[in-house]
């Protein structure tokens, strides 16, 4: 059985509000988080954490190592990215993308991260192949993240699963984010839509569409009808979250992907577990992963900071999520 007590990690992306406040350095934010005792396993989001990323200074890296040593903590993975657009008119060439990825792999090695997370599709398969020799020499695995409204049978997903069935299986895997299989829309998200100025009939239209319509139809509704009539830019941005970040598939639909899953983002938006909002998808996923001898990290990721801004203590929210996860573990062990 998968044990949260041994594998529970937290991505510092969950502390975006604290990092964006910029009243402390990222390493000071990390230090305060580790003081909470929630976990000793963290994911660091590269561009959020390091100035002039991916060319972090020796001082930044040393400070990070000192914080980790102080708390007997470790980095389970580094979040890396590809931004192909230098300017609206000028795109990175394939060799430049490869160099950019290799720079990030080298940084991961410097901070002791055994794994890097990259969004599925951010790099072409040819570019992934090109960085594999360096990743192998550094002892770093690459995991490609699937999240949000990505569909299980999407061409991009199937293409990468076919790629992973080859000789690269030990070096590249999948990170599955539970936002692909949400059960209900978060109450705080609906409240944020109201606060941003959407009227109740429009919100109800969005809810009904998400519950009953295919993902493509939801995208069409939001982009074609909801966003053009949004009362302000904040409301439009919130509406965009629905067709891009809130998936409604089931874990069973990802059966062809599960053998390749090497890490998990346990995405949650608020602390409500009404109707099993958090616990049911998590329980279903853990049961499936146990069948595939999953041995990776279970990484808590709070996405609700997008609309909570700075009025909520992120560590308290993460603590509440950990409590739910530990309750799930007890239920799976038959202790409740």
Helices and strands as residue ranges (DSSP letters): H 4-7, E 8-11, G 12-15, H 16-21, H 26-35, E 41-45, H 46-49, H 58-70, E 74-79, H 94-110, E 115-119, H 125-138, E 141-146, H 155-164, E 172-177, G 178-180, H 187-195, H 200-212, H 215-221, I 222-226, G 227-229, H 233-245, G 251-254, H 255-258, E 261-268, G 274-276, H 279-290, E 298-302, H 305-308, H 314-332
